[in-house]
Amino acid sequence: MAALINQKINSLSEEIKALPYFVNGDCKIERLTGGESHQCFKVTVNKNAIEKSVFVKSLTGHQQTAQAEIASNLVAAEKGVAPAIIYYSASWLVAEFITGNSLTDFYQQQTGSATMNKVTVAMNLMVKTHQLTPPVNHPILAIKKLLYRQASNIKLSQYQHVALDNIIGEITPLQTKHSNLVLCHGDVNYENIRLSASFNAENPLEHAWLVDFECSSLAEAEYDIAMFIAINKLGIKDINAVIHDYQQFSHAAVNEDKVRAYLACCYLINGLWYFEAGYQHKQAQRLIANAHQQLILFDQLGLLKEKITLLF
């Protein structure tokens, strides 16, 4: 297995060197760990004795989302919400490399108000994203379709599939009609917020960028808020505080009931995704644990008579 992985990495490295941006340059390629679905690299290229590091992401195998990811990333980069895009194609994305930490790493050793500081940083970037002019023909979120597709991707018994279909039908009635659509990132987890070396906790609204627009879509702001709560493993007790932080930066009204309705969908989407990712992943145990945690948080919403955790 290790030999196959190394062979794949070597093949990708050769593809990177052949990209137009790296031609006639001496490249040092370092694979970045932490991503669950994409191959990402830090590439330090030396051209004419000038050295520069860039972020490189392979879009191979993600053709369904690649076009939307590139389009939303370009819009966000133009307004300084995301790092500048240097080169892109159907298979590759090359962007400015932010030398610094993720929001998670920066606050790992912090205490006290650290959690709320993280939320403040995230909500500031989320609002900036929602205020962007969306790309033309950007995909519109179809959350019920997304849930059914995610459910079909994992191995379940017929009983589990029927029960899951019934649950999806029960929790998604409020999402049948959209209004006030904005450009949503769709995955504002703390790892997708990058901080430069100039970031300062005393002034946390500067020197921070959003990355990884793979899940971007046109949707209601409440969906992005709900997914933020879910993917960062927050719970119902955190809803009001997150909405409060969002509204520090936006005059738009936020419907708490919609956030709660979307939150159920987001916990389930994430739980099913973690189950699927965990089947053939070297960190299967961690991913399956994440799946169960999302379903536990779903149960805490108290929407169903039976706990969904009993289904798995």
C-alpha positions in Angstrom: 0.0 0.0 0.0 2.8 2.4 0.9 4.5 1.7 -2.4 1.3 2.5 -4.3 0.9 5.8 -2.4 4.4 6.8 -3.0 4.0 6.0 -6.7 0.9 8.2 -6.9 2.6 11.1 -5.1 5.6 10.8 -7.5 3.2 10.9 -10.5 1.4 13.9 -9.1 4.8 15.6 -8.5 5.7 15.2 -12.1 2.3 16.7 -13.2 2.9 19.7 -10.9 6.4 20.3 -12.4 4.8 20.3 -15.9 2.3 23.0 -15.1 2.9 26.3 -16.9 3.6 28.2 -13.7 6.5 25.9 -12.8 8.2 25.5 -16.2 11.8 26.5 -16.1 11.8 26.6 -12.3 13.5 24.4 -9.7 10.7 22.9 -7.6 10.7 21.5 -4.1 7.4 19.7 -3.5 6.0 18.9 0.0 2.8 17.0 0.4 0.4 18.7 2.9 -1.5 16.4 5.3 -4.8 17.1 7.0 -7.1 17.1 3.9 -9.6 14.3 3.8 -10.4 14.2 0.1 -7.8 16.1 -1.9 -4.1 15.9 -2.6 -2.5 19.2 -1.6 1.1 20.4 -1.7 3.3 23.2 -0.8 5.6 23.9 -3.7 8.7 26.1 -3.4 9.8 27.2 -6.8 13.1 28.9 -7.6 13.1 31.1 -10.8 16.1 33.3 -11.6 17.3 33.0 -8.0 14.0 34.2 -6.7 12.3 31.7 -4.4 8.5 31.6 -3.8 6.2 29.1 -2.1 2.7 28.4 -3.4 -0.2 26.2 -2.5 -1.1 23.5 -5.1 -4.3 21.5 -5.0 -5.2 18.5 -7.2 -8.8 18.7 -8.5 -8.6 15.2 -10.1 -11.6 13.1 -9.2 -13.7 16.1 -8.2 -14.8 17.3 -11.6 -18.4 17.9 -10.4 -17.3 20.5 -7.9 -14.1 21.8 -9.6 -15.7 24.5 -11.7 -17.7 25.9 -8.9 -14.7 25.8 -6.5 -12.5 27.7 -9.0 -15.2 30.3 -9.8 -16.0 31.1 -6.1 -12.4 31.1 -5.2 -11.6 33.6 -7.9 -14.4 35.9 -6.7 -13.3 35.6 -3.0 -9.6 36.1 -3.9 -10.4 39.3 -5.9 -11.9 40.8 -2.7 -9.2 39.6 -0.4 -11.3 36.9 1.4 -9.3 34.1 -0.1 -5.6 33.9 -1.0 -4.8 35.1 -4.6 -5.1 32.6 -7.4 -2.0 32.2 -9.4 -3.0 29.5 -11.9 -5.9 27.1 -12.5 -7.1 24.4 -14.9 -9.7 21.6 -14.8 -7.3 19.5 -12.8 -5.2 21.9 -10.7 -5.5 25.0 -8.6 -2.4 27.1 -7.6 -2.7 29.8 -5.0 -0.7 32.1 -2.8 0.7 30.1 0.1 -0.1 31.7 3.5 2.8 31.2 5.8 1.3 30.7 9.2 -1.2 28.6 11.0 -4.7 27.4 10.6 -7.2 29.0 13.1 -7.2 25.7 14.9 -3.5 25.6 15.4 -3.2 29.2 16.4 -5.8 28.9 19.2 -4.8 25.4 20.3 -2.8 26.7 23.3 -5.2 29.5 24.1 -7.7 29.5 26.9 -10.6 31.6 28.1 -12.2 33.5 25.3 -10.3 31.5 22.6 -13.4 29.7 21.4 -15.4 32.8 20.9 -12.5 34.5 19.3 -12.4 31.7 16.7 -16.1 32.1 16.1 -15.6 35.9 15.6 -12.9 35.3 13.0 -15.0 32.8 11.2 -18.1 34.8 11.1 -16.3 37.9 9.8 -15.0 35.9 6.9 -18.4 34.2 6.3 -20.2 37.5 6.1 -17.6 38.8 3.7 -18.2 35.8 1.5 -22.0 36.2 1.7 -21.6 39.8 0.5 -19.7 38.8 -2.6 -21.3 38.9 -6.0 -21.7 35.2 -6.9 -20.3 33.7 -10.0 -22.6 33.3 -13.0 -24.6 30.1 -13.0 -23.2 29.0 -9.6 -24.9 25.8 -8.3 -27.9 26.2 -6.0 -28.0 24.1 -2.8 -30.4 21.2 -3.1 -30.1 19.9 0.4 -32.6 17.0 0.2 -30.9 15.7 -3.0 -27.5 16.1 -1.2 -28.7 14.1 1.7 -30.1 11.3 -0.4 -26.9 11.2 -2.5 -24.7 11.0 0.6 -26.9 8.2 2.1 -26.6 6.2 -1.2 -22.8 6.4 -0.9 -22.5 4.3 2.2 -23.1 0.6 2.8 -26.3 0.1 4.7 -28.9 -2.6 5.1 -32.3 -2.2 3.4 -33.8 -1.5 6.8 -31.3 1.3 7.4 -31.8 2.8 4.0 -35.6 2.9 4.4 -35.3 4.4 7.9 -32.8 7.0 6.7 -35.0 8.0 3.8 -37.9 8.5 6.2 -35.6 10.7 8.4 -34.4 12.8 5.5 -38.0 13.3 4.4 -39.0 14.4 8.0 -36.2 16.9 8.6 -36.0 18.7 5.3 -39.5 20.3 4.7 -38.2 23.8 5.4 -35.6 23.6 2.7 -37.9 23.0 -0.2 -38.0 26.7 -1.0 -35.0 29.0 -0.9 -35.0 32.8 -0.5 -32.3 35.5 -0.2 -29.6 33.3 -1.7 -26.0 34.2 -1.0 -22.6 32.8 -1.9 -22.0 30.2 0.8 -18.6 28.6 1.4 -20.2 25.4 2.8 -17.3 24.2 4.9 -16.1 27.0 7.2 -14.3 24.7 9.6 -11.4 26.2 11.6 -8.8 24.3 9.4 -10.1 26.1 6.4 -9.2 29.5 7.9 -5.6 30.3 7.3 -3.7 33.0 9.3 -0.6 34.8 8.3 2.3 35.4 10.7 1.0 38.9 11.2 -2.3 37.7 12.7 -2.9 39.0 16.3 -5.5 37.7 18.7 -6.1 41.2 19.9 -7.1 42.3 16.4 -8.5 39.0 15.0 -10.3 40.5 11.9 -7.1 41.0 9.9 -4.6 38.7 8.2 -7.1 35.8 7.9 -8.3 34.0 4.7 -10.8 31.4 3.8 -9.6 28.4 1.7 -11.1 25.3 0.1 -14.3 26.4 -1.7 -15.1 22.9 -2.9 -18.5 22.9 -1.1 -19.6 26.4 -2.2 -23.1 27.0 -3.5 -25.9 29.5 -3.6 -27.9 29.0 -0.4 -29.5 30.9 2.5 -27.0 32.3 5.0 -28.6 30.1 7.7 -27.3 27.0 5.9 -23.7 28.3 6.1 -24.1 29.2 9.7 -25.6 25.8 10.5 -22.8 23.9 8.6 -20.2 26.0 10.6 -21.8 24.9 13.9 -21.9 21.3 12.8 -18.5 20.9 11.2 -16.8 22.5 14.2 -18.6 20.1 16.5 -20.6 22.8 18.2 -24.1 22.1 19.6 -27.5 23.7 20.2 -26.2 25.7 23.1 -23.9 27.5 20.8 -26.5 28.6 18.2 -27.4 32.0 19.7 -23.8 33.0 20.3 -22.8 32.1 16.7 -25.8 34.1 15.3 -24.9 37.0 17.5 -21.3 37.0 16.2 -22.6 36.8 12.6 -24.8 39.8 13.1 -21.9 41.8 14.4 -20.8 42.0 10.8 -24.1 41.8 8.9 -27.4 43.8 9.1 -29.2 40.9 7.5 -31.8 39.2 9.7 -31.0 35.6 10.7 -33.8 33.2 11.2 -32.9 31.0 14.2 -35.6 28.4 13.3 -34.0 28.0 9.9 -30.6 27.6 11.4 -31.9 24.8 13.6 -33.6 23.1 10.7 -30.5 23.3 8.5 -28.4 22.1 11.5 -30.2 18.8 11.6 -29.4 18.3 7.9 -25.8 19.4 8.3 -25.2 17.0 11.2 -26.6 14.2 9.1 -24.7 15.1 5.9 -21.4 15.2 7.9 -22.1 12.0 9.7 -22.8 10.1 6.5 -19.7 11.7 4.8 -17.5 10.6 7.7 -18.9 7.1 7.5 -18.2 7.0 3.8 -14.7 8.4 4.1 -13.9 6.1 7.0 -14.4 2.8 5.1 -11.1 2.9 3.2 -9.1 5.5 5.0 -5.9 5.0 7.0 -7.5 7.0 9.8 -10.8 5.1 9.7 -11.1 5.0 13.5 -11.0 8.8 13.8 -13.4 9.3 10.9 -15.9 6.8 12.2 -15.7 8.5 15.7 -16.4 11.8 14.0 -19.4 10.3 12.3 -20.9 9.1 15.6 -20.2 12.5 17.2 -22.2 14.2 14.4 -25.1 11.9 15.0 -25.0 12.4 18.8 -25.2 16.1 18.2 -28.1 15.4 15.8 -30.0 13.5 18.6 -29.5 16.4 21.0 -31.7 18.5 18.7 -34.6 16.3 19.9 -36.3 16.2 16.5 -37.0 12.4 16.4 -38.8 10.0 18.7 -36.0 7.5 18.2 -32.3 8.3 18.4 -30.6 8.2 15.1 -27.5 6.8 16.8 -29.4 3.6 17.3 -29.7 3.2 13.6 -25.9 2.9 13.2 
